[in-house]
Each structure stands twice: as structure tokens, then as C-alpha cells.
Amino acid sequence: MTAYGRRPAELPLVREDEVWRCPATGAVYEEFEDTIREVRGA
């Protein structure tokens, strides 16, 4: 499943190098222009 859109407020994403990671689920997100998309799910 790929999620597109602005950073979900309910997800406490942590910046790691060039990506964002959700510690709760392990999903990895990357910034693309003005949105954040999930690149690797839990």
C-alpha cells in the first residue's frame, strides 16, 4: 500500500538521513516535492 499526501499528523515520523521513519510501524516515507509518500511499509 502506498500512501500519498502531506505528512499524516497522527504519525510520529522521525527524520533519518534522507527519509522519514515511523517508529511505531517501521514504515519508511520519503519527501517528494511538497508531499510525503510511503516507500516501504511495515
Residue frames as qw, qx, qy, qz and C-alpha x, y, z in Angstrom:
[[0.000, 0.889, 0.458, 0.000, 0.00, 0.00, 0.00],
 [0.429, 0.140, 0.007, 0.892, 1.34, 3.39, -0.94],
 [0.111, -0.829, -0.465, 0.291, 0.12, 6.50, 0.81],
 [0.364, 0.383, 0.166, 0.833, 0.34, 9.88, -0.84],
 [0.245, -0.873, -0.321, -0.272, -0.28, 13.26, 0.71],
 [0.019, -0.764, 0.380, -0.520, 1.06, 15.59, 3.30],
 [0.248, 0.209, -0.843, 0.429, 2.67, 14.20, 6.43],
 [0.572, -0.525, -0.571, -0.266, -0.04, 12.47, 8.45],
 [0.211, -0.673, 0.329, -0.628, -0.32, 14.32, 11.74],
 [0.865, -0.393, 0.115, -0.291, -1.16, 11.12, 13.61],
 [0.937, 0.119, -0.147, 0.295, 2.16, 9.50, 12.65],
 [0.396, -0.868, 0.227, 0.198, 5.16, 10.47, 14.78],
 [0.837, 0.475, -0.049, 0.266, 7.67, 10.39, 11.95],
 [0.551, -0.703, 0.245, 0.378, 11.35, 10.63, 12.79],
 [0.488, 0.818, -0.285, -0.109, 13.88, 12.06, 10.33],
 [0.780, -0.332, 0.458, 0.269, 16.63, 9.56, 9.43],
 [0.435, -0.118, 0.555, 0.699, 19.18, 10.59, 6.81],
 [0.134, 0.054, -0.425, -0.893, 17.13, 11.33, 3.68],
 [0.416, -0.348, -0.739, -0.401, 13.90, 9.62, 4.76],
 [0.480, -0.381, 0.319, -0.723, 11.25, 9.71, 7.48],
 [0.396, -0.035, -0.917, 0.030, 10.56, 6.62, 9.59],
 [0.639, -0.488, -0.051, -0.593, 7.55, 5.81, 11.74],
 [0.009, -0.390, 0.851, -0.352, 8.93, 4.14, 14.89],
 [0.654, -0.012, 0.502, -0.567, 5.54, 2.61, 15.73],
 [0.883, 0.350, 0.193, -0.247, 5.10, 0.72, 12.45],
 [0.621, -0.290, 0.547, 0.480, 8.56, 0.73, 10.88],
 [0.565, 0.708, 0.386, 0.174, 7.20, 2.25, 7.67],
 [0.433, -0.307, 0.202, 0.823, 9.58, 4.45, 5.73],
 [0.332, 0.866, 0.366, -0.074, 8.50, 7.63, 3.97],
 [0.497, -0.056, 0.214, 0.839, 10.30, 9.99, 1.63],
 [0.158, 0.710, 0.177, -0.663, 9.64, 13.59, 0.70],
 [0.418, 0.293, 0.624, 0.592, 8.63, 14.25, -2.88],
 [0.013, 0.545, 0.247, 0.801, 8.11, 17.90, -3.75],
 [0.281, -0.390, 0.313, -0.819, 5.59, 19.08, -1.13],
 [0.873, -0.237, -0.112, -0.412, 4.27, 15.66, -0.13],
 [0.246, -0.455, 0.842, -0.149, 5.49, 12.65, 1.81],
 [0.840, 0.130, -0.326, -0.414, 4.93, 9.17, 0.40],
 [0.784, -0.373, 0.486, -0.098, 5.35, 5.73, 1.89],
 [0.454, 0.606, -0.615, -0.223, 8.17, 3.86, 0.19],
 [0.444, 0.113, -0.882, 0.111, 8.39, 0.79, 2.42],
 [0.657, -0.509, -0.136, -0.540, 5.59, -0.39, 4.64],
 [0.488, -0.528, 0.603, -0.346, 5.81, -2.18, 7.94]]
